[in-house]
Amino acid sequence: MMPLFIRCGVFASLVCLALACTLSASASGAATITVTSLADDGGAGELGAAITAANASPGSTITFASGINGTITLTSALPTITAGMTIQGAYVIAVDGAAEYRPFYINAPGASVTISGLTIRNGSDEADNLGGAGIYMEAGSLTLVDCTLGGNGANGIHTLYQNGTGVGGGIFNNGTASLTNCALVGNCAELSGGGIYNGGALELTNCTLAGNFTSAAPDPFYKPGVGGGIENVGSATLTNCTLSENIALDVGGGIDNGRQVEQFFHVRRPLGPDLGFAHLALNGRSQTR
């Protein structure tokens, strides 16, 4: 059974290597690493170099130097995050995948990764067709706070649904993910989960998913275009979240609760004619399989 918990406050609306410096280091080897450049050419002081260093020093914190603000436009994929770390965007940094690269791939079994105050946009999964164009969470625990994910697209031509291809435009989660005060806007996936594809444990608090969508996919065996906002095949809890104008070409405009036998509602007031889920999927209904 794959449970989906919706707490009071969820509602539908029609809205819308080389480091610049190490400030401190603990006995465990964790350090504070400062990014001093918005470039992405493999040089010192860049985000890619900071991630490499933090992978070698688990528990490290990556910050951005005072006066550094703007966009890091990727010219290649960032290093995979393989250790626990914190990345603090300070609300002034965007990581842009240039519609060619995925900003973050996380494979950190048993470790915790926190990303805050960062914009993650225009990511693509075209290099591996795994899905999760903004963030691919393979293993570990991810905490996102005050982040925006927009314009990410998982659109690779897929052959096997189980491979995750064409799913999770903004985020593909196969571990544990907690989002607080985050916005997922205008992300898309070819098959399912325009905003988020969840195959693990997902918790959203005070988050907005708006204008995410799924499009038809050329697959003769699986239904295309489900879960415009979220495709849940794991366990998900939403608290005080807004789902608005998410679209699926088949079912589950807001949420497609993929493999759950019984649905649990922790709601004490009406959610409107679409039950707070289907945001005008073409047939106007949510889906529980």
C-alpha positions, 0 to 999 in steps of 0.5 A: 500500500502506498499512502498519501496523507493530505493534511488540513490546509491543502487546497486547490486554486486557479492561480497561479577540487580547488576552494576559494577558502575554508573558513573553518574545519572540524575534527571530523574533517567537515569544513565551510567552503566558500564559492567565489565564482559563478563560472562553470569551466572547471576552475577554482572557487566554482560550485563544482569544485566545492561539491568535490571538496565537500564529498571528500569532507562529509558534513561540510557546508558550501556558501557563496561569498558576499557580493556573489549573486546571479546565475551559474549556467552549467556547461557540464554536469556538476559532480554527483553529491555522494556525501552529507553536505549543506549548500546555502544559496542565500536567496541570490543564486540560481543554478541553470542547466541550460536545458542540457544538464541536470543541476543536482544528482544525489547518491548519498546512502545514509547521509543527509543533504540540505539545500536552501535558498537556491533557484534550480532551473532549466535542468534536463535529463537528456544525458542519461534519460533517468528523469529528475531533470532538476534534482535526481535523488537516488539515495540518502536524505534530502532537505530543501528549504526556501528553494524554487525549481522551475522550467526543468524538463524530463523529456527523454524518449523512454522504453521502460517505465521502471527505469524512470525515464520521462518522469519527475520534471522537477524532482525524482525522489527514490530516497527521503525528501523533505521540502519546506517553503519551496515552489515548483513552477512550470516543470514538465515530464513526458510520462508522469510527475511533472513537478515531482515523481516520488518513489520513496518518502516525501514530505511537503510543508508550505509548498506551492506546485503550480503550472507543472505538466505531463505530456503524452509519451510514445509508449504502447504499454503505459498510460501517458501524461499522469500526475501533472503536479505529483506522481506518488508511488511511495509515501507522501505527506502534504501540509499547508500546500497549494496545488494550482493549474497543474495539468496532465493529459490523462489523469491526476492533474494535481496528484496521481496516487499511483499504486495505492489501494486505499486513500487516507484523507486528514481533511475537515473541510470541502476541497472543491469539486476536484477534491483538491487533486485534479487541476483540469487533467483533460478528463478532469479527475484524479487517479488512484490505481 
